[in-house]
Every structure is written in C-alpha cells, then in structure tokens.
Amino acid sequence: MIALAYKEMPGSSDEPVYAVKDESELILLGFLAFLDPPKDTAIEALKRLHSLNVDVKVLTGDNEIVTAYICKEVGMPVEHLLLGSQIETMSETELAEAASMTSVFARLAPAHKERIIRALQSKGHVLGFMGDGINDAPALKAADVGISVDSAVDIAKESSDIILLENSLLVLEQGVLEGRRVFGNIVKYLKMAASSNFGNMFSVVGASAFLPFLPMLPIQVLTNNLLYDFSQTTIPTDQVDQDWLTRPRQSTRWMRNG
C-alpha cells in the first residue's frame, strides 16, 4: 500500500527546485494498492513436496514481515528466519550451519542468495532454485537445477536449466517423481548390464583355464550382448517401487549397497 499525495507550489517557475522541507503539508490524493497473492496450487505443492522429503526454503529480498505473512498464507511455518544483514557478518562455515537449520531468508541481495546456495551445497545438499527476476540470476546459475517460468525476465530464463510453461507449482512435484523414476530405471539398467557382462566374461575366463581352445568367438560374445540388450528394452517404461519415490537417492549409495 502506497499513499499518493500532492502539493501546489505557488509562484513556481518552469524549472522549480524542490527540497526535503517541501515534502510537508501535502494533500492526500489516495492510495495505490498492489496485490500479489500466492498461487492457488502453492499449498498443495508444498504438502506434496514435503511428502517426497523435499525441503522448501524461501529466499527473498522482501522484508521479514511480508515474508512471514506470505509463508503463513501457504501453511509454511517460519521456524527460523535469517536476514541479509546477519549473513553479512557470517563466515562460510557459519552460514552453512545456519542455512541448514533456517527455512526462511529475507532482505537478501543477489549475492546473499548465491552464498546461501553454495553454503547448502557444501553440506552435501542437492538444490533446485526457482526464480523469475534479475536478482535471481546468480542463484539460478549456482544451483544444481535452475528453474524459472515462461513469464520471467530474459536473464533469469537464460540462467535456468528448466523453464515451466504451466501456471502451476504442482509441476515441480511431477518433475521430482519423474526424475526419481528415471533414475531408478537407470540403476536397473546398470545393474542388469553389469551382472550379464560379468557372468559372460567370468565364464569365458574360467573356461579358458581348462580348455585348450578359445571358449567363445568374438561373434558369439557380441550375440550374447545383443540378446541382453533386447531384454533391457522394456526398462525405460518400467515402474519403480513406491518407497523408491518417497526419498532422494544418490548413485554412490546404491553402488555401495549393491
């Protein structure tokens, strides 16, 4: 809400010179009201992301009062709030610790957003950052996945990896699910390819130790690989278990467990 007022200056010339003292005894003309409500899908999107073990953090240049109010409107608790002025006094190690425990950041400059992204990455987090303004460009580039919208400024779209064409935040949940499903199928393919090739080569090496001739010709090895490839053609369309989709996975983890 902005108040709009005016004042008539008697005897002013075509090139008047105004001072701060003239900004008094103004006549109120009216108010300018700006409304930018949260998207209708924001509440549902936050709930679904939470069910997928995706933490949501708010990084904004707005003041803490407006930010806290918007978070309340979408049902996001403001447990910890950190201001840009506080970040200025922190070292990279201190910021990494504070950022992990903070859900809302307010009064941020563009450099603050980038520092927060890199601080969270130093703690092993994988981050997606969503923004549509000029001030978001550094953070979009620093994030593992930069997300913007079709109505964003050009520099924000150029700095992003993904541009949302639908006017719905539920697309984020769909993207997370599809990414995890694809990763699960990639893991299946790698495990299947590794086991089939290992068994093939182990048989050849083992047989070579007892047979005076070559156990398999190169064409036979290639034929076996072709048959294995045929059996893997259905993997891209395969579904994954529900518990695989509920939390993020890392490639090093499944390789270690496997």
N, C-alpha and C positions, 0 to 999 in steps of 0.2 A: 504494500500500500504506500503510495507516494502522494503527498499533499502538493497541490499546484496553486500558487498564489502570484499576484502581480502588484505593481505599484506604479502610479503615474508620477512622472518626474517633470514638474513644471519648469519651463524655461530651458529645457534640454535642447542641445543643438543636434545637427545631423550626425555628429560623431561624439556622442556622450561618453564620459569616463565615469565608470561606477567604482565604488569602493565597498568594503565589507560593511561599513556603517549604513549604507543604503539598504542593506538586507534586513530591514526592520519596518514595523508598522505596515506590513503587506496586507493585501485584501485577498482572503481565501476564495479561490475560484471553484475548487472541487478536489476530488481525489481520483487518482489513477490506480486501478486495482488490476493486479496480474495474478492469474490462476494457472497453475501447472500441476494438476493432481497426479497422483501415481496411476500407472496403467491398471486397468481392471484385472489383468492377469498377474499382477505383481505378488499378491498374497498367495495365490495358488502356486505360482512358480517357486517362491521361497520355501513353501512346505514340501514340494516335490524334490527340490534340490537338497533339502535337509534330510529327507528320507534316503537319498543317494549318498549321504555322507560327504556332501559338498558344502564347505563353509563359505558363507557370504559376508563380505566386508564392504563397507561404504567408504569411499574416498571422495571427498567433495571440497570445493573451495567456499561453499556457503558457511555461514556462522553456525555455531553449535545448537542454537535454539531452533532454527529452521530445520536443521538436520535431524535433531531428536524428535521433532514433531512428525516429520515425514516417516521416520522409522517406526514411530508409534502407529501411524496410519496403516502401515502394511504389516503390522504384527511382528516387527523385528525388535527384540529387546536391545536396549543400549546399555550393556553391562559395563563396558569400558569405552571411554571417549578420549581421543588424543588430538591435541591441536597442533597446527603447524609451528607455532611459536615454541612449543615444547620439543618438537622434533629438531628444531634448530640447535638445541643445546645437547643433543644426544650423539654419542658415538655410534658407529655402525653396529657394534656388538650390542649396545644398549637398545638401539632401535629394533634389532632383530628379535630380542627378547620381548620388548613391549608390543611389537606388531603382532606377535603370535597370540598374545592374550587380549588384543584390542579388536573390537568389531566395527567401530565407527571412528573415522578420522575427519576432522572438519578444519576449516580455514587453511586449506592446503594450497601451496603454489605448485606449478607443474613439476618443479624439481623435487618437491616433497613426495609426490605420487610415485615418481620413478625410484626414489630412495626406498620407499616402503616396499615396492615390488621386489627390488633386489635384496632387501633385507629378509623378506619372507623366502625368497629363493635360496638364500644362504642357509636357511634352516631345513632345506630339503623339500619344500613345498613346490608343487606344480601349479602355476597360476594362469587363469584366464582373466583378462581385464576388459571391461566393456565401457566404452566412452564414445562421445559424439562431438566433442568440442576441440578447439585448438589446444587448450591446456592439457588435453588427454593424450596428445601425440607422443610425448616421451614415454609415458607409462605403457601405451599400446605397443611401442617398439620393444620395451624391456620385458614385457610379459611373455610367457611361453606361448600363449594364444591371445592375440589381439582381436577383439570383437567390436564391431561398430554396426550402425544401421544405415539404411539407404538414404535417409534424410540428413546424415551427418555432414560436417564440413569436409572439403576435399582432402585436407591434410590428415584428418582422422581416418578416412577411408583408405588412404594410401598407406597409412601406418598399420592397418589392420590385416589380419590373416583371414578373417571371416566377416562378411557383411550380411546382416539379417535383412531379408526382404519382407518378412511378415511382421505385422504390428502386434506381436505377442511375445512375451517373455517365456512362454512355455516352450518355445523353440529351443531354448537353452537346455531344458531337461531332455528333450528329444535328441539333441546333439550329444549329450553326455551318454545316454543309453546306447545310441548307435555307435559311438566311439568305443565303448566298452565291449559291445557285441563284436565289432570288427576285430578288436584286439584279442578277444577270446578265440575267434576263429583263426587268427594268425598263429596263436600259440598252438592250437590243434594241428595246424599245417606243419609247423616247425617240428613238433614232437613226432608226428607221423613220418615226416621225411627223414628225420634223424634216425628213428628206430629202424625204418626199412633199409636205409643205406648202410647202417651199422651192421644189421643182420646179413645183408648181402656181402659186404666186404669181409666180415668175420668168417663167413662160410668159405669164401674164396681163399683167404689166408690159411685157415685151418686145413682145408683140403690140400693146399699146396705143400703142406708139411709132410703129407703121407703119399701123395700121388706123384708119379714121375712125369706127369704131363700137366698142361695148363687146365685147371678145373673148368673155367668158363672163358669163352671167347669174348672179345670186346662187344660184338654184336649182341651176344646173349645178355651181357650186363646192361647194355642200353635198352634192350627189350624189357628186361625186368623193371628198369626205371620208368619206362613208358607205361607199363601196367600199373605201377604205383601211382603215377600221375593221374591216370584215369580214375583211380579210386579216390583221389583227392579233389576231383572236380566239384563235388557236392558240398564241400566245406564252406565256400562263401555264402551259401544260402542256409546254412545250418543255424539253429538256435543255440543259445547258451543257457546254462542254469541260472535261475533267478538270483541265487546267492552270489553269483559272479558279478551281477549287475549292481548290487547294493553298495559296493565299496570300490574305491580305486585300486588298480593293480600296477605293479612295476615289473618290467621284464626281468630284472635281476632276481626278483623274488621267486618267480615261477621256475626259473632255471635252477636256482639253488634248491628249491623244494623237489623239483623233478629229478 
